[in-house]
Amino acid sequence: MAKEILIKPIITEKSENLSEKSGQYTFKVAKKANKIEIRKAIEKMYNVSVDSVNTAIMPAKSRSRNTKSGVIKGSKSAYKKAIVKLTAGEEIDFFGDI
């Protein structure tokens, strides 16, 4: 069940700063998932206790690039993002023993 709700963690410079400073982690989640389902999935998958969950739907973006054969147009689809705050003293290690 947790696999269908959590798609992948979002690992960017901004999300890494959030996790280091305030214990907030960012995930790409299923569009139909609600905050309660996201909380339960993260607690089950990573064995941590979640303090709060904030969600945002990121809009679709159109892209175009110039090539030798002309302009190629495409789009980046919309997705739902969850920012999860853990209780004090807990953390998630995405990279394990690298």
C-alpha positions as CSV (number, residue, x, y, z in Angstrom):
1,M,0.0,0.0,0.0
2,A,2.8,2.4,0.8
3,K,4.4,1.8,-2.6
4,E,1.2,3.0,-4.4
5,I,1.1,6.2,-2.3
6,L,4.8,7.2,-2.2
7,I,6.2,7.5,-5.7
8,K,9.7,8.8,-4.9
9,P,11.6,11.2,-2.6
10,I,12.4,14.6,-4.2
11,I,16.1,15.2,-3.7
12,T,17.1,18.7,-4.7
13,E,19.2,21.4,-3.1
14,K,16.2,23.1,-1.6
15,S,14.7,19.9,-0.2
16,E,18.1,18.9,1.3
17,N,18.3,22.3,3.1
18,L,14.8,21.8,4.5
19,S,15.7,18.3,5.8
20,E,19.0,19.5,7.4
21,K,17.5,22.7,9.0
22,S,14.0,21.7,10.0
23,G,13.6,18.0,9.6
24,Q,11.2,18.3,6.6
25,Y,11.4,15.8,3.8
26,T,9.8,16.1,0.3
27,F,8.1,13.3,-1.6
28,K,6.3,12.9,-4.9
29,V,3.0,11.2,-4.1
30,A,0.0,9.8,-5.8
31,K,-2.5,12.5,-6.8
32,K,-5.4,10.9,-5.1
33,A,-3.6,10.3,-1.8
34,N,-4.7,12.4,1.2
35,K,-2.6,13.6,4.2
36,I,-3.6,10.8,6.5
37,E,-2.7,8.1,3.9
38,I,0.7,9.8,3.3
39,R,1.4,10.0,7.0
40,K,0.7,6.3,7.5
41,A,2.7,5.3,4.4
42,I,5.8,7.2,5.6
43,E,5.5,5.9,9.1
44,K,5.3,2.3,7.8
45,M,8.0,2.5,5.2
46,Y,10.7,4.5,7.1
47,N,9.8,3.6,10.8
48,V,9.6,7.2,11.9
49,S,6.8,9.3,13.5
50,V,5.4,12.1,11.4
51,D,4.5,15.4,13.0
52,S,2.7,17.1,10.1
53,V,2.1,16.8,6.4
54,N,1.7,19.6,3.9
55,T,0.7,18.9,0.3
56,A,0.9,20.9,-3.0
57,I,-0.1,20.1,-6.5
58,M,2.7,21.2,-8.9
59,P,1.3,22.5,-12.2
60,A,2.2,21.1,-15.6
61,K,4.9,22.9,-17.6
62,S,5.3,23.2,-21.3
63,R,8.8,22.8,-22.7
64,S,10.4,23.6,-26.0
65,R,13.9,23.2,-27.3
66,N,15.7,24.0,-30.5
67,T,17.3,21.3,-32.6
68,K,18.7,21.0,-36.1
69,S,15.4,19.7,-37.4
70,G,13.4,22.5,-35.7
71,V,11.7,23.3,-32.5
72,I,10.5,20.3,-30.4
73,K,7.6,20.9,-28.0
74,G,6.8,18.8,-25.1
75,S,5.4,19.0,-21.6
76,K,6.2,18.0,-18.0
77,S,3.1,16.6,-16.4
78,A,1.6,17.8,-13.1
79,Y,2.3,16.0,-9.9
80,K,1.4,16.1,-6.2
81,K,4.2,16.9,-3.7
82,A,4.1,16.2,0.1
83,I,6.4,18.0,2.6
84,V,6.5,15.9,5.7
85,K,7.8,17.1,9.0
86,L,9.1,14.5,11.4
87,T,9.1,14.7,15.2
88,A,12.3,16.2,16.8
89,G,15.3,13.9,16.8
90,E,14.2,11.6,13.9
91,E,15.5,11.5,10.4
92,I,15.3,9.6,7.2
93,D,18.5,8.4,5.5
94,F,17.7,8.1,1.7
95,F,21.3,7.1,0.7
96,G,22.0,4.3,3.2
97,D,25.6,3.1,3.3
98,I,26.9,4.8,0.1
